[in-house]
């Protein structure tokens, strides 16, 4: 009996490792349409909402989903980075990544959040 219990424990641990390794790190790619007054973020996973906070800002500003996994903010004023990003994971709550998009961001560059979902 002890060997059957050990086998079951090993199978359960292996299943946990497989499930844990299936997580995907959320990334934000700065879209080609981004400029000093416009920020386009493309995510690699489906999320429900995206907001940014500029350096020194007190308020979160919502980006509008323009197409699947693509979020857009157009501003009258020049945007000031680095940018913190807050996003809503479908069925998982809000996540915040501080200063993930640098002040001198480059269109086409992908920035890692460090958050796995």
The first five atom37 places (N, CA, C, CB, O) and aatype in JSON, in Angstrom:
{
  "aatype": [20, 20, 20, 20, 20, 20, 20, 20, 20, 20, 20, 20, 20, 20, 20, 20, 20, 20, 20, 20, 20, 20, 20, 20, 20, 20, 20, 20, 20, 20, 20, 20, 20, 20, 20, 20, 20, 20, 20, 20, 20, 20, 20, 20, 20, 20, 20, 20, 20, 20, 20, 20, 20, 20, 20, 20, 20, 20, 20, 20, 20, 20, 20, 20, 20, 20, 20, 20, 20, 20, 20, 20, 20, 20, 20, 20, 20, 20, 20, 20, 20, 20, 20, 20, 20, 20, 20, 20, 20, 20, 20, 20, 20, 20, 20, 20, 20, 20, 20, 20, 20, 20, 20, 20, 20, 20, 20, 20, 20, 20, 20, 20, 20, 20, 20, 20, 20],
  "atom_mask": [
    [1, 1, 1, 1, 1],
    [1, 1, 1, 1, 1],
    [1, 1, 1, 1, 1],
    [1, 1, 1, 1, 1],
    [1, 1, 1, 1, 1],
    [1, 1, 1, 1, 1],
    [1, 1, 1, 1, 1],
    [1, 1, 1, 1, 1],
    [1, 1, 1, 1, 1],
    [1, 1, 1, 1, 1],
    [1, 1, 1, 1, 1],
    [1, 1, 1, 1, 1],
    [1, 1, 1, 1, 1],
    [1, 1, 1, 1, 1],
    [1, 1, 1, 1, 1],
    [1, 1, 1, 1, 1],
    [1, 1, 1, 1, 1],
    [1, 1, 1, 1, 1],
    [1, 1, 1, 1, 1],
    [1, 1, 1, 1, 1],
    [1, 1, 1, 1, 1],
    [1, 1, 1, 1, 1],
    [1, 1, 1, 1, 1],
    [1, 1, 1, 1, 1],
    [1, 1, 1, 1, 1],
    [1, 1, 1, 1, 1],
    [1, 1, 1, 1, 1],
    [1, 1, 1, 1, 1],
    [1, 1, 1, 1, 1],
    [1, 1, 1, 1, 1],
    [1, 1, 1, 1, 1],
    [1, 1, 1, 1, 1],
    [1, 1, 1, 1, 1],
    [1, 1, 1, 1, 1],
    [1, 1, 1, 1, 1],
    [1, 1, 1, 1, 1],
    [1, 1, 1, 1, 1],
    [1, 1, 1, 1, 1],
    [1, 1, 1, 1, 1],
    [1, 1, 1, 1, 1],
    [1, 1, 1, 1, 1],
    [1, 1, 1, 1, 1],
    [1, 1, 1, 1, 1],
    [1, 1, 1, 1, 1],
    [1, 1, 1, 1, 1],
    [1, 1, 1, 1, 1],
    [1, 1, 1, 1, 1],
    [1, 1, 1, 1, 1],
    [1, 1, 1, 1, 1],
    [1, 1, 1, 1, 1],
    [1, 1, 1, 1, 1],
    [1, 1, 1, 1, 1],
    [1, 1, 1, 1, 1],
    [1, 1, 1, 1, 1],
    [1, 1, 1, 1, 1],
    [1, 1, 1, 1, 1],
    [1, 1, 1, 1, 1],
    [1, 1, 1, 1, 1],
    [1, 1, 1, 1, 1],
    [1, 1, 1, 1, 1],
    [1, 1, 1, 1, 1],
    [1, 1, 1, 1, 1],
    [1, 1, 1, 1, 1],
    [1, 1, 1, 1, 1],
    [1, 1, 1, 1, 1],
    [1, 1, 1, 1, 1],
    [1, 1, 1, 1, 1],
    [1, 1, 1, 1, 1],
    [1, 1, 1, 1, 1],
    [1, 1, 1, 1, 1],
    [1, 1, 1, 1, 1],
    [1, 1, 1, 1, 1],
    [1, 1, 1, 1, 1],
    [1, 1, 1, 1, 1],
    [1, 1, 1, 1, 1],
    [1, 1, 1, 1, 1],
    [1, 1, 1, 1, 1],
    [1, 1, 1, 1, 1],
    [1, 1, 1, 1, 1],
    [1, 1, 1, 1, 1],
    [1, 1, 1, 1, 1],
    [1, 1, 1, 1, 1],
    [1, 1, 1, 1, 1],
    [1, 1, 1, 1, 1],
    [1, 1, 1, 1, 1],
    [1, 1, 1, 1, 1],
    [1, 1, 1, 1, 1],
    [1, 1, 1, 1, 1],
    [1, 1, 1, 1, 1],
    [1, 1, 1, 1, 1],
    [1, 1, 1, 1, 1],
    [1, 1, 1, 1, 1],
    [1, 1, 1, 1, 1],
    [1, 1, 1, 1, 1],
    [1, 1, 1, 1, 1],
    [1, 1, 1, 1, 1],
    [1, 1, 1, 1, 1],
    [1, 1, 1, 1, 1],
    [1, 1, 1, 1, 1],
    [1, 1, 1, 1, 1],
    [1, 1, 1, 1, 1],
    [1, 1, 1, 1, 1],
    [1, 1, 1, 1, 1],
    [1, 1, 1, 1, 1],
    [1, 1, 1, 1, 1],
    [1, 1, 1, 1, 1],
    [1, 1, 1, 1, 1],
    [1, 1, 1, 1, 1],
    [1, 1, 1, 1, 1],
    [1, 1, 1, 1, 1],
    [1, 1, 1, 1, 1],
    [1, 1, 1, 1, 1],
    [1, 1, 1, 1, 1],
    [1, 1, 1, 1, 1],
    [1, 1, 1, 1, 1],
    [1, 1, 1, 1, 1],
    [1, 1, 1, 1, 1]
  ],
  "atom_positions": [
    [[0.8, -1.2, 0.0], [0.0, 0.0, 0.0], [0.85, 1.26, 0.0], [-0.91, 0.0, 1.18], [0.49, 2.25, -0.65]],
    [[1.95, 1.24, 0.72], [2.79, 2.44, 0.78], [3.3, 2.83, -0.6], [3.98, 2.21, 1.73], [3.4, 4.02, -0.91]],
    [[3.61, 1.86, -1.44], [4.11, 2.19, -2.78], [3.01, 2.8, -3.65], [4.68, 0.94, -3.45], [3.3, 3.66, -4.47]],
    [[1.76, 2.38, -3.49], [0.65, 2.96, -4.24], [0.43, 4.42, -3.82], [-0.64, 2.15, -4.03], [0.17, 5.27, -4.66]],
    [[0.55, 4.7, -2.52], [0.4, 6.07, -2.03], [1.53, 6.95, -2.55], [0.39, 6.1, -0.49], [1.3, 8.1, -2.94]],
    [[2.73, 6.42, -2.57], [3.87, 7.17, -3.09], [3.69, 7.46, -4.57], [5.18, 6.39, -2.87], [4.01, 8.56, -5.04]],
    [[3.18, 6.48, -5.31], [2.93, 6.66, -6.73], [1.88, 7.74, -6.95], [2.47, 5.34, -7.37], [2.06, 8.6, -7.82]],
    [[0.8, 7.71, -6.19], [-0.25, 8.72, -6.32], [0.28, 10.11, -6.0], [-1.43, 8.39, -5.41], [-0.06, 11.08, -6.67]],
    [[1.11, 10.21, -4.98], [1.71, 11.49, -4.61], [2.6, 12.0, -5.74], [2.53, 11.36, -3.3], [2.57, 13.18, -6.08]],
    [[3.38, 11.12, -6.33], [4.26, 11.51, -7.44], [3.44, 11.97, -8.64], [5.18, 10.35, -7.83], [3.82, 12.94, -9.3]],
    [[2.36, 11.3, -8.94], [1.5, 11.68, -10.06], [0.86, 13.05, -9.79], [0.4, 10.61, -10.3], [0.79, 13.9, -10.68]],
    [[0.4, 13.24, -8.56], [-0.22, 14.53, -8.21], [0.79, 15.67, -8.31], [-0.8, 14.48, -6.78], [0.45, 16.74, -8.81]],
    [[2.0, 15.46, -7.86], [3.03, 16.5, -7.95], [3.4, 16.78, -9.4], [4.29, 16.09, -7.15], [3.6, 17.94, -9.78]],
    [[3.49, 15.75, -10.21], [3.8, 15.95, -11.63], [2.68, 16.75, -12.31], [4.0, 14.58, -12.34], [2.96, 17.6, -13.15]],
    [[1.44, 16.47, -11.96], [0.32, 17.21, -12.54], [0.39, 18.68, -12.15], [-1.03, 16.6, -12.09], [0.11, 19.55, -12.97]],
    [[0.75, 18.97, -10.91], [0.88, 20.35, -10.46], [1.99, 21.07, -11.23], [1.16, 20.4, -8.95], [1.83, 22.23, -11.59]],
    [[3.08, 20.4, -11.47], [4.17, 21.0, -12.24], [3.75, 21.3, -13.66], [5.39, 20.08, -12.23], [4.1, 22.34, -14.21]],
    [[3.01, 20.4, -14.28], [2.55, 20.6, -15.65], [1.59, 21.78, -15.7], [1.88, 19.33, -16.21], [1.71, 22.63, -16.58]],
    [[0.65, 21.84, -14.77], [-0.31, 22.94, -14.74], [0.41, 24.26, -14.5], [-1.39, 22.71, -13.66], [0.12, 25.25, -15.15]],
    [[1.35, 24.28, -13.57], [2.1, 25.49, -13.27], [2.93, 25.97, -14.44], [2.98, 25.26, -12.08], [3.12, 27.18, -14.61]],
    [[3.43, 25.06, -15.24], [4.28, 25.45, -16.36], [3.47, 25.93, -17.56], [5.17, 24.29, -16.77], [4.04, 26.42, -18.53]],
    [[2.16, 25.79, -17.52], [1.31, 26.22, -18.62], [1.02, 27.72, -18.56], [0.0, 25.45, -18.61], [0.45, 28.27, -19.5]],
    [[1.39, 28.37, -17.48], [1.12, 29.79, -17.33], [1.91, 30.58, -18.38], [1.48, 30.28, -15.91], [3.01, 30.2, -18.76]],
    [[1.32, 31.68, -18.83], [1.92, 32.53, -19.84], [2.22, 33.89, -19.23], [1.01, 32.67, -21.08], [1.37, 34.47, -18.55]],
    [[3.42, 34.4, -19.47], [3.75, 35.74, -18.98], [3.08, 36.78, -19.87], [5.29, 35.95, -18.96], [3.16, 36.72, -21.1]],
    [[2.41, 37.74, -19.24], [1.75, 38.81, -19.98], [2.81, 39.77, -20.51], [0.71, 39.55, -19.09], [3.67, 40.22, -19.76]],
    [[2.72, 40.08, -21.8], [3.63, 41.05, -22.4], [2.83, 42.16, -23.07], [4.58, 40.36, -23.42], [1.68, 41.97, -23.47]],
    [[3.46, 43.31, -23.18], [2.87, 44.47, -23.84], [3.8, 44.9, -24.96], [2.62, 45.64, -22.83], [4.93, 45.32, -24.72]],
    [[3.33, 44.78, -26.19], [4.11, 45.24, -27.33], [3.61, 46.62, -27.72], [4.01, 44.24, -28.54], [2.4, 46.82, -27.9]],
    [[4.52, 47.56, -27.85], [4.14, 48.91, -28.25], [3.9, 48.89, -29.75], [5.24, 49.97, -27.87], [4.78, 48.54, -30.53]],
    [[2.68, 49.26, -30.14], [2.28, 49.22, -31.54], [2.95, 50.28, -32.39], [0.8, 49.36, -31.65], [3.43, 51.29, -31.88]],
    [[2.98, 50.02, -33.68], [3.62, 50.93, -34.64], [2.96, 52.3, -34.69], [3.61, 50.31, -36.02], [3.6, 53.27, -35.1]],
    [[1.69, 52.4, -34.27], [0.99, 53.68, -34.29], [1.28, 54.55, -33.08], [-0.47, 53.43, -34.37], [0.68, 55.62, -32.94]],
    [[2.18, 54.13, -32.22], [2.49, 54.89, -31.01], [3.39, 56.08, -31.31], [3.16, 53.99, -29.98], [4.25, 56.04, -32.18]],
    [[3.16, 57.16, -30.54], [3.97, 58.37, -30.69], [3.95, 59.09, -29.34], [3.42, 59.31, -31.85], [3.54, 58.51, -28.33]],
    [[4.39, 60.33, -29.32], [4.4, 61.1, -28.08], [3.02, 61.37, -27.52], [5.09, 62.38, -28.31], [2.88, 61.6, -26.32]],
    [[1.99, 61.35, -28.38], [0.62, 61.62, -27.94], [-0.33, 60.45, -28.14], [0.09, 62.82, -28.67], [-1.54, 60.58, -27.97]],
    [[0.22, 59.31, -28.5], [-0.6, 58.13, -28.75], [0.16, 56.89, -28.29], [-0.97, 58.02, -30.26], [1.35, 56.73, -28.56]],
    [[-0.55, 56.03, -27.59], [0.08, 54.79, -27.14], [-0.82, 53.63, -27.51], [0.33, 54.82, -25.6], [-1.99, 53.57, -27.14]],
    [[-0.26, 52.7, -28.26], [-0.97, 51.48, -28.67], [-0.24, 50.31, -28.03], [-1.04, 51.34, -30.24], [0.96, 50.13, -28.24]],
    [[-0.97, 49.5, -27.27], [-0.39, 48.33, -26.64], [-1.08, 47.08, -27.16], [-0.5, 48.42, -25.1], [-2.31, 47.02, -27.23]],
    [[-0.28, 46.1, -27.53], [-0.8, 44.82, -28.0], [-0.4, 43.78, -26.97], [-0.26, 44.46, -29.44], [0.79, 43.61, -26.68]],
    [[-1.39, 43.08, -26.41], [-1.1, 42.07, -25.4], [-1.05, 40.69, -26.06], [-2.17, 42.09, -24.28], [-1.65, 40.46, -27.1]],
    [[-0.32, 39.8, -25.43], [-0.19, 38.45, -25.96], [-1.26, 37.5, -25.43], [1.17, 37.9, -25.64], [-1.34, 36.35, -25.86]],
    [[-2.06, 37.98, -24.49], [-3.15, 37.18, -23.92], [-4.41, 38.05, -23.87], [-2.78, 36.65, -22.5], [-4.33, 39.27, -23.9]],
    [[-5.55, 37.4, -23.79], [-6.83, 38.12, -23.71], [-7.01, 38.69, -22.31], [-8.02, 37.18, -24.08], [-6.98, 37.96, -21.32]],
    [[-7.18, 40.0, -22.24], [-7.48, 40.67, -20.98], [-8.69, 41.58, -21.21], [-6.24, 41.47, -20.45], [-9.0, 41.93, -22.35]],
    [[-9.35, 41.96, -20.12], [-10.62, 42.68, -20.24], [-10.48, 44.19, -20.25], [-11.51, 42.28, -19.14], [-11.26, 44.86, -20.93]],
    [[-9.54, 44.73, -19.54], [-9.36, 46.18, -19.44], [-7.88, 46.48, -19.34], [-10.13, 46.76, -18.22], [-7.1, 45.69, -18.81]],
    [[-7.48, 47.65, -19.86], [-6.11, 48.11, -19.71], [-6.16, 49.6, -19.36], [-5.27, 47.86, -21.02], [-6.87, 50.37, -19.99]],
    [[-5.4, 49.98, -18.34], [-5.26, 51.37, -17.94], [-3.78, 51.66, -17.74], [-6.09, 51.68, -16.65], [-3.01, 50.77, -17.39]],
    [[-3.4, 52.92, -17.95], [-2.02, 53.31, -17.66], [-2.01, 54.48, -16.71], [-1.26, 53.66, -18.96], [-2.98, 55.23, -16.6]],
    [[-0.9, 54.6, -16.02], [-0.65, 55.77, -15.18], [0.71, 56.32, -15.6], [-0.7, 55.42, -13.63], [1.71, 55.6, -15.62]],
    [[0.72, 57.61, -15.94], [1.97, 58.24, -16.34], [2.84, 58.51, -15.12], [1.68, 59.55, -17.1], [2.36, 58.51, -13.99]],
    [[4.12, 58.74, -15.37], [5.04, 59.06, -14.29], [4.53, 60.28, -13.53], [6.47, 59.32, -14.85], [4.23, 61.32, -14.12]],
    [[4.43, 60.14, -12.23], [3.96, 61.22, -11.39], [2.45, 61.4, -11.4], [4.6, 62.48, -11.8], [1.93, 62.27, -10.7]],
    [[1.74, 60.6, -12.18], [0.29, 60.73, -12.27], [-0.41, 60.13, -11.07], [-0.21, 60.06, -13.53], [0.11, 59.22, -10.41]],
    [[-1.57, 60.65, -10.78], [-2.37, 60.14, -9.66], [-3.5, 59.24, -10.14], [-2.93, 61.28, -8.85], [-3.98, 58.39, -9.4]],
    [[-3.92, 59.44, -11.39], [-5.09, 58.73, -11.9], [-4.72, 57.72, -12.98], [-6.11, 59.71, -12.44], [-3.76, 57.92, -13.73]],
    [[-5.48, 56.65, -13.03], [-5.36, 55.67, -14.1], [-6.2, 56.14, -15.27], [-5.8, 54.26, -13.62], [-7.32, 56.63, -15.09]],
    [[-5.68, 55.99, -16.48], [-6.38, 56.39, -17.7], [-6.66, 55.13, -18.52], [-5.54, 57.43, -18.53], [-5.76, 54.35, -18.81]],
    [[-7.93, 54.95, -18.88], [-8.33, 53.75, -19.61], [-7.93, 53.83, -21.08], [-9.84, 53.55, -19.5], [-8.06, 54.88, -21.71]],
    [[-7.44, 52.72, -21.59], [-7.19, 52.58, -23.02], [-8.42, 51.92, -23.62], [-5.89, 51.75, -23.3], [-9.1, 51.14, -22.95]],
    [[-8.7, 52.21, -24.88], [-9.85, 51.61, -25.56], [-9.37, 50.44, -26.4], [-10.59, 52.64, -26.44], [-8.34, 50.52, -27.07]],
    [[-10.12, 49.36, -26.35], [-9.77, 48.2, -27.17], [-10.16, 48.51, -28.61], [-10.48, 46.9, -26.66], [-11.34, 48.71, -28.9]],
    [[-9.17, 48.54, -29.51], [-9.44, 48.88, -30.9], [-9.63, 47.63, -31.76], [-8.31, 49.72, -31.46], [-10.33, 47.67, -32.77]],
    [[-9.01, 46.55, -31.37], [-9.22, 45.23, -31.97], [-8.77, 44.21, -30.94], [-8.43, 45.07, -33.34], [-8.3, 44.58, -29.86]],
    [[-8.92, 42.96, -31.24], [-8.59, 41.93, -30.27], [-7.16, 42.09, -29.75], [-8.76, 40.55, -30.9], [-6.2, 42.12, -30.52]],
    [[-7.04, 42.2, -28.44], [-5.75, 42.32, -27.73], [-4.97, 43.57, -28.1], [-4.9, 41.11, -28.01], [-3.76, 43.63, -27.86]],
    [[-5.62, 44.57, -28.67], [-4.96, 45.82, -29.01], [-5.68, 46.96, -28.31], [-4.92, 46.04, -30.55], [-6.89, 47.13, -28.45]],
    [[-4.91, 47.76, -27.55], [-5.46, 48.81, -26.71], [-4.84, 50.14, -27.1], [-5.2, 48.5, -25.21], [-3.63, 50.22, -27.33]],
    [[-5.66, 51.19, -27.17], [-5.2, 52.47, -27.7], [-5.57, 53.63, -26.78], [-5.79, 52.69, -29.08], [-6.67, 53.69, -26.23]],
    [[-4.63, 54.55, -26.64], [-4.85, 55.81, -25.92], [-4.36, 56.94, -26.8], [-4.14, 55.82, -24.52], [-3.2, 56.95, -27.23]],
    [[-5.24, 57.91, -27.06], [-4.84, 59.12, -27.78], [-5.01, 60.27, -26.81], [-5.69, 59.34, -29.1], [-6.03, 60.38, -26.13]],
    [[-4.0, 61.13, -26.74], [-3.98, 62.21, -25.78], [-3.78, 63.54, -26.48], [-2.89, 61.99, -24.74], [-3.12, 63.61, -27.52]],
    [[-4.34, 64.59, -25.91], [-4.11, 65.96, -26.42], [-2.7, 66.42, -26.02], [-5.19, 66.95, -25.86], [-2.03, 67.13, -26.77]],
    [[-2.27, 65.99, -24.85], [-0.96, 66.38, -24.32], [0.05, 65.27, -24.58], [-1.04, 66.69, -22.81], [-0.32, 64.12, -24.82]],
    [[1.31, 65.62, -24.53], [2.38, 64.63, -24.69], [2.37, 63.68, -23.49], [3.76, 65.32, -24.83], [2.3, 64.12, -22.34]],
    [[2.43, 62.4, -23.77], [2.44, 61.39, -22.72], [3.81, 61.36, -22.05], [2.09, 60.0, -23.29], [4.84, 61.54, -22.7]],
    [[3.8, 61.13, -20.73], [5.05, 61.17, -19.96], [5.29, 59.81, -19.29], [5.0, 62.3, -18.91], [4.57, 59.45, -18.35]],
    [[6.28, 59.09, -19.75], [6.63, 57.8, -19.17], [7.67, 57.95, -18.09], [7.14, 56.85, -20.24], [8.15, 59.06, -17.85]],
    [[8.03, 56.89, -17.45], [7.59, 55.52, -17.7], [6.12, 55.33, -17.3], [8.48, 54.53, -16.94], [5.57, 56.09, -16.49]],
    [[5.51, 54.3, -17.88], [4.1, 54.04, -17.66], [3.91, 52.78, -16.83], [3.37, 53.92, -18.99], [4.51, 51.74, -17.09]],
    [[3.06, 52.9, -15.83], [2.6, 51.72, -15.1], [1.33, 51.25, -15.8], [2.34, 52.03, -13.56], [0.58, 52.06, -16.33]],
    [[1.11, 49.94, -15.78], [-0.06, 49.38, -16.46], [-0.87, 48.58, -15.44], [0.36, 48.48, -17.67], [-0.33, 47.78, -14.67]],
    [[-2.18, 48.82, -15.46], [-3.11, 48.02, -14.66], [-4.05, 47.35, -15.65], [-3.91, 48.91, -13.6], [-4.59, 48.0, -16.55]],
    [[-4.24, 46.05, -15.49], [-5.1, 45.32, -16.41], [-5.95, 44.31, -15.66], [-4.28, 44.63, -17.48], [-5.58, 43.83, -14.59]],
    [[-7.08, 43.99, -16.26], [-8.02, 43.03, -15.68], [-7.9, 41.72, -16.43], [-9.47, 43.57, -15.74], [-8.13, 41.64, -17.63]],
    [[-7.55, 40.7, -15.69], [-7.45, 39.36, -16.26], [-8.86, 38.77, -16.26], [-6.45, 38.45, -15.46], [-9.55, 38.8, -15.24]],
    [[-9.27, 38.24, -17.39], [-10.6, 37.64, -17.46], [-10.72, 36.57, -16.37], [-10.87, 37.03, -18.87], [-9.91, 35.64, -16.32]],
    [[-11.71, 36.7, -15.54], [-11.97, 35.78, -14.42], [-10.81, 35.72, -13.42], [-12.24, 34.39, -14.95], [-10.62, 34.69, -12.78]],
    [[-10.03, 36.82, -13.28], [-8.9, 36.71, -12.38], [-8.53, 37.96, -11.61], [-7.75, 36.29, -13.12], [-7.56, 37.92, -10.85]],
    [[-9.22, 39.05, -11.76], [-8.93, 40.26, -11.01], [-7.89, 41.15, -11.67], [-8.46, 39.89, -9.64], [-7.34, 40.83, -12.73]],
    [[-7.64, 42.28, -11.02], [-6.7, 43.28, -11.54], [-5.26, 42.92, -11.19], [-7.05, 44.67, -11.0], [-4.98, 42.34, -10.14]],
    [[-4.36, 43.28, -12.09], [-2.92, 43.16, -11.86], [-2.3, 44.51, -12.2], [-2.27, 41.99, -12.73], [-2.77, 45.2, -13.1]],
    [[-1.25, 44.88, -11.47], [-0.55, 46.15, -11.71], [0.92, 45.87, -11.92], [-0.76, 47.13, -10.53], [1.54, 45.11, -11.18]],
    [[1.48, 46.51, -12.95], [2.91, 46.42, -13.23], [3.45, 47.85, -13.27], [3.2, 45.65, -14.59], [3.08, 48.63, -14.15]],
    [[4.3, 48.18, -12.33], [4.85, 49.53, -12.26], [5.97, 49.74, -13.27], [5.36, 49.82, -10.85], [6.85, 48.89, -13.44]],
    [[5.92, 50.88, -13.93], [6.98, 51.33, -14.85], [7.38, 50.29, -15.88], [8.19, 51.73, -14.05], [8.57, 50.13, -16.17]],
    [[6.42, 49.58, -16.44], [6.73, 48.51, -17.39], [7.07, 49.06, -18.78], [5.55, 47.55, -17.49], [7.86, 48.45, -19.5]],
    [[6.48, 50.19, -19.16], [6.79, 50.81, -20.45], [7.69, 52.02, -20.17], [5.48, 51.23, -21.23], [7.24, 52.96, -19.52]],
    [[8.93, 52.01, -20.64], [9.85, 53.1, -20.31], [9.48, 54.42, -21.0], [11.27, 52.71, -20.7], [8.71, 54.43, -21.96]],
    [[10.03, 55.49, -20.5], [9.78, 56.82, -21.07], [10.17, 56.86, -22.55], [10.57, 57.9, -20.29], [9.45, 57.43, -23.37]],
    [[11.28, 56.27, -22.87], [11.76, 56.29, -24.26], [11.39, 54.98, -24.95], [13.3, 56.52, -24.3], [12.24, 54.29, -25.5]],
    [[10.09, 54.65, -24.92], [9.64, 53.4, -25.53], [9.87, 53.44, -27.04], [8.16, 53.14, -25.22], [9.94, 54.51, -27.64]],
    [[9.98, 52.27, -27.61], [10.19, 52.14, -29.05], [9.05, 51.32, -29.64], [11.57, 51.49, -29.37], [8.75, 50.23, -29.15]],
    [[8.42, 51.83, -30.68], [7.38, 51.08, -31.35], [7.95, 49.76, -31.85], [6.78, 51.9, -32.53], [9.05, 49.7, -32.39]],
    [[7.17, 48.7, -31.65], [7.6, 47.37, -32.05], [8.29, 46.59, -30.95], [8.51, 47.48, -33.22], [8.53, 45.4, -31.09]],
    [[8.61, 47.26, -29.85], [9.29, 46.6, -28.74], [8.28, 45.95, -27.8], [10.18, 47.59, -27.98], [7.23, 46.52, -27.52]],
    [[8.62, 44.78, -27.32], [7.77, 44.04, -26.39], [8.36, 44.15, -24.98], [7.63, 42.54, -26.82], [9.56, 43.92, -24.77]],
    [[7.51, 44.49, -24.03], [7.92, 44.65, -22.65], [7.23, 43.59, -21.8], [7.6, 46.07, -22.12], [6.02, 43.41, -21.9]],
    [[8.0, 42.88, -20.97], [7.47, 41.8, -20.14], [6.96, 42.35, -18.83], [8.54, 40.74, -19.89], [7.56, 43.23, -18.22]],
    [[5.82, 41.8, -18.4], [5.19, 42.26, -17.17], [5.74, 41.56, -15.92], [3.71, 42.05, -17.25], [5.7, 42.12, -14.83]],
    [[6.24, 40.35, -16.09], [6.67, 39.57, -14.93], [5.5, 38.87, -14.26], [7.37, 40.46, -13.93], [5.67, 38.24, -13.22]],
    [[4.3, 38.98, -14.85], [3.09, 38.36, -14.29], [2.66, 37.22, -15.2], [1.94, 39.4, -14.13], [2.49, 37.4, -16.41]],
    [[2.5, 36.06, -14.61], [2.04, 34.88, -15.36], [0.56, 34.65, -15.07], [2.87, 33.62, -14.99], [0.1, 34.76, -13.94]],
    [[-0.16, 34.34, -16.14], [-1.58, 33.99, -15.96], [-1.88, 32.7, -16.67], [-2.51, 35.11, -16.47], [-3.02, 32.22, -16.64]]
  ]
}
